[in-house]
Amino acid sequence: MSRAIVAVFVLAHAGLAAILATKLMPDINTIIIGSLACVFGTGALIGLNDLLDIDLDRRRYVELGPAPAVDTDGGGFDIGALFIHHPVARGVISLRFGIIWVGILSVVSLIFIYQLKPGLWPIFFAIGVFVALYSVLGAFTYWKFLAVATAVTLGALAGWLTVTDETSTALWLFAAWTFLWEIGGRNVPNDFNDIDEDRALGVKTIPVALGPKTASRVVMVALTLSYAISFPLLVATQIPTFFIARAALVGLYLLLIPAWGLWRDPRPEISRRLYNRSAIYPLVLLVLLMANLFLIG
């Protein structure tokens, strides 16, 4: 669970999906079991990614060393560098223990998923496939970002499908909104932080393959589209207008303003600020939506 904070963000995104799907807070049983399934599942899938990338990560630490949480060049705090990453590659735990750890987390997550809704099992395995695909494609093409965006989207959709089996326009809008947010708000900005390391190690990413300037354009387009989709999404879910107005301001501050800053100045320090803001975007929306339900309830 070296990236426990990631599990919190994934849980927030799935929780947001569940509330948007029904406009209601899930019952306490769904909240508790769903949270446990989400946290353990996220830990298992992150661990799987670490195991698949173990050789690359070992090269990264041997040749370049770990990235600090606070940038010494004035780029500020990096939320993505918290905790001990890649513990197997760094020798903190053995490969055998890492495999056992991922296996245990997977089994525990699947148990909770079964208690929650057995039909969600395929989503867990599908995410695992896309996580593996992301690792395999890393040395061949920057298009791997599609795999991780799909994995994140499936994880968020699990929250929606937990509370309803209905497929609607809102469901597909939510999927598109999440997919584009992951690309522009997390994946590409995070790759900015590792551009020198990835170039040295031969890892294909958008900033490495297309250059920082083009990568910043990709970020701006993806987040602008995600932001635009948020409006028909919220309308389709029949969310009150005053919440939509607040969500618009949140998206402007956490997504578009920092994305514009990266467009103007495509440097890792600026990208890190965007990543830090964008990462908490679903969490902030969840808090606002819960407050809205409390006020009107």
Buried (B, 14 or more C-beta within 10 A) or exposed (E): BBBEBBBBBBBBBBBBBBBBBEBEBBEEEBEEBBBBBBBBBBBBBBBBBBBBBBEBBBBBBEEEEBBEEEBEEEBEBBBBBBEEBBBBBBEEBEEEEBBEBBEBBBEBBBBBBBEBBEEBEEBBEBBBEBBBBBBEBBEEEBEBBBBBBBBBBBBBBBBBBBBEEEEEEBBBBBBBBBBBBBBBBBBBBBBBBBBEBBBBBEBBBBBBBBEBEEBBBBBBBBBBBBBEBBBBBBEBBEBBEEBBEBBBEBBEEBBBEBBBBBBEEBBBBBBBBBBBBBBBBBBBBBBBBBEBBEEEE
